[in-house]
């Protein structure tokens, strides 16, 4: 499965458009991660625990996107957009949403 942010793929011709596909993941951040992230906010540095959660969420969202595209018969997804959001009353949830257009490509 080819996945790209571009509207086309060099050397390939889009033979068929299947439609929009989406992958989403919402991950909860627990209190321990929140405490360590707060300390990082004060002293500076990176928050490895939040980065790990974002990585997991992104991987889940890409897997969902790929599975949805395959289910339509696509062999590529073009025009991919990745969005990150913070949800919840106190920003305790992390969301990754990935969307694109499922297509069938052939050699040009």
C-alpha positions in Angstrom: 0.0 0.0 0.0 1.5 3.3 -1.1 0.5 6.2 1.2 1.4 9.8 0.3 0.6 13.3 1.1 0.8 14.3 -2.6 -2.2 14.2 -4.9 -0.5 11.7 -7.3 2.4 9.3 -7.4 5.3 9.8 -9.7 5.5 7.0 -12.3 2.0 5.8 -11.5 -1.4 6.5 -13.1 -4.5 6.7 -11.0 -6.9 4.3 -12.6 -9.8 4.5 -10.2 -10.9 6.7 -7.2 -12.7 4.8 -4.4 -13.3 7.7 -2.0 -12.2 9.2 1.2 -10.7 6.9 3.9 -10.1 7.8 7.5 -8.2 6.4 10.4 -8.6 7.8 13.9 -7.2 7.0 17.4 -8.0 8.6 20.7 -5.6 7.8 23.5 -6.1 8.7 27.2 -3.2 10.2 29.1 -3.1 8.9 32.7 -2.3 10.9 35.8 1.3 9.7 36.1 2.0 10.9 32.6 0.3 14.2 33.4 2.4 14.7 36.5 5.7 14.0 34.6 4.5 16.2 31.7 3.8 19.1 34.1 7.3 18.7 35.5 8.7 18.8 32.0 6.7 22.0 31.4 8.5 23.6 34.3 12.0 22.4 33.8 11.9 22.0 30.0 12.7 19.0 27.8 10.7 16.5 26.0 7.9 14.4 27.4 8.7 10.8 26.3 5.4 9.4 27.7 3.3 11.8 25.6 5.5 11.2 22.5 5.0 7.4 23.0 1.2 7.9 23.1 1.2 10.0 20.0 3.3 7.4 18.2 0.9 4.6 19.2 -2.1 6.7 18.2 -0.5 7.6 14.8 0.3 3.9 14.1 -3.3 2.8 15.0 -4.7 5.6 12.8 -2.5 4.6 9.8 -3.5 0.9 10.3 -7.2 1.8 10.2 -6.7 4.0 7.1 -4.8 1.2 5.3 -7.4 -1.4 6.2 -10.3 0.8 5.1 -8.5 1.5 1.7 -7.7 -2.2 1.2 -11.3 -3.1 1.9 -12.4 -0.8 -0.9 -9.9 -2.5 -3.3 -7.4 0.3 -3.3 -3.6 -0.1 -3.5 -2.7 3.5 -2.6 -3.9 6.4 -0.6 -3.2 9.9 -1.9 -3.6 13.4 -0.5 -3.1 12.2 3.1 -3.6 14.7 5.9 -2.6 14.1 9.5 -4.3 16.1 12.3 -3.5 16.0 16.1 -6.0 17.3 18.7 -6.2 17.5 22.4 -9.7 16.5 23.8 -11.4 16.3 27.1 -12.2 18.8 29.9 -8.6 19.1 30.9 -6.9 18.1 27.7 -6.5 14.5 29.0 -7.1 12.8 25.6 -4.9 12.8 22.5 -6.5 12.3 19.1 -4.8 11.5 15.8 -7.0 11.7 12.7 -5.6 10.7 9.3 -7.6 11.1 6.0 -6.9 10.7 2.3 -8.3 9.4 -0.9 -8.2 5.7 -1.7 -7.2 4.9 -5.2 -6.0 2.2 -7.5 -2.8 3.0 -9.3 -1.1 1.3 -12.2 2.3 1.8 -13.9 2.3 4.9 -16.1 
